[in-house]
Amino acid sequence: MNKIHLYDKIISPFVTEKSTNLSEQNKIVFKVPSSANKENLKKNIEKIFKVNVTKINIINKKKRIKITRGRKVKVSGFKKAIITLKKGQSIDLTTGI
């Protein structure tokens, strides 16, 4: 597999206060494409970051309409994956890929 195809299943790391707190439990959160599935994500993350993945949870965020300054704005939906790593392993998201 090419490196290009490996990165197709990961859009970006999802950095929020909640995801930062999850990193203490060996969990990393990524934004992934809507076509991603658990098997492909596990293989790709293990090859890219050279870690052992024990569990993957995928969450679909639905698109919605939000009112901002009296106007309706469409917020697009996305899919995020919470990846649990083996104890003692971690991914440093601040260094880049």
C-alpha positions as CSV (number, residue, x, y, z in Angstrom):
1,M,0.0,0.0,0.0
2,N,1.2,3.5,-0.8
3,K,1.5,6.1,1.9
4,I,-1.0,8.2,0.0
5,H,-3.7,5.5,0.3
6,L,-2.9,5.2,4.1
7,Y,-3.6,8.9,4.7
8,D,-6.9,8.8,2.8
9,K,-8.7,7.3,5.8
10,I,-7.6,10.1,8.2
11,I,-8.7,13.7,7.6
12,S,-7.4,15.3,10.7
13,P,-6.9,14.9,14.4
14,F,-10.0,16.1,16.4
15,V,-8.5,18.3,19.2
16,T,-11.0,19.5,21.7
17,E,-11.0,19.7,25.5
18,K,-12.9,16.4,25.7
19,S,-10.5,14.6,23.3
20,T,-7.5,16.0,25.2
21,N,-8.9,14.4,28.4
22,L,-9.3,11.1,26.5
23,S,-5.6,11.0,25.7
24,E,-4.9,10.2,29.4
25,Q,-6.8,6.9,28.8
26,N,-4.7,6.1,25.7
27,K,-7.5,7.3,23.3
28,I,-7.0,9.5,20.3
29,V,-9.8,11.1,18.2
30,F,-9.6,11.6,14.5
31,K,-12.0,13.1,11.9
32,V,-12.4,10.4,9.2
33,P,-14.3,10.3,5.8
34,S,-17.8,9.0,5.7
35,S,-16.7,5.9,3.8
36,A,-14.2,4.8,6.6
37,N,-14.7,1.5,8.4
38,K,-13.1,0.0,11.5
39,E,-11.0,-2.6,9.7
40,N,-9.3,-0.2,7.3
41,L,-8.8,2.4,10.0
42,K,-7.1,-0.1,12.3
43,K,-4.7,-1.3,9.5
44,N,-3.9,2.3,8.4
45,I,-3.2,3.7,11.9
46,E,-1.0,0.8,12.9
47,K,1.1,1.2,9.7
48,I,1.3,5.0,9.9
49,F,2.0,5.5,13.6
50,K,3.5,2.1,14.4
51,V,1.3,1.5,17.4
52,N,-1.1,-1.3,18.4
53,V,-4.8,-0.5,18.2
54,T,-7.0,-2.4,20.7
55,K,-10.4,-0.8,20.0
56,I,-12.1,1.6,17.6
57,N,-15.4,3.5,18.2
58,I,-17.0,5.4,15.2
59,I,-19.4,8.2,15.8
60,N,-21.6,9.9,13.0
61,K,-22.3,13.5,13.7
62,K,-25.4,14.5,11.7
63,K,-25.6,17.7,9.7
64,R,-27.8,20.4,11.3
65,I,-29.0,23.9,11.0
66,K,-27.6,26.5,13.5
67,I,-28.8,30.1,14.0
68,T,-26.0,32.6,14.1
69,R,-26.8,36.3,14.3
70,G,-30.3,35.7,13.3
71,R,-29.4,33.7,10.1
72,K,-29.7,30.1,9.5
73,V,-26.4,28.4,8.8
74,K,-25.9,24.8,7.7
75,V,-23.3,22.9,9.7
76,S,-22.0,19.9,7.8
77,G,-22.0,16.4,9.4
78,F,-18.9,14.3,9.7
79,K,-17.6,11.0,11.1
80,K,-15.1,10.7,14.0
81,A,-13.2,7.8,15.3
82,I,-12.1,7.2,18.8
83,I,-9.1,4.9,18.8
84,T,-7.9,3.1,21.9
85,L,-4.2,2.2,21.9
86,K,-2.4,-0.5,23.9
87,K,-1.3,0.5,27.3
88,G,2.0,2.5,27.3
89,Q,1.6,3.6,23.7
90,S,0.7,7.1,22.5
91,I,0.6,9.2,19.4
92,D,2.1,12.7,19.6
93,L,-0.3,14.9,17.5
94,T,1.8,18.1,17.9
95,T,4.8,16.9,15.9
96,G,2.9,16.3,12.6
97,I,2.9,13.3,10.4
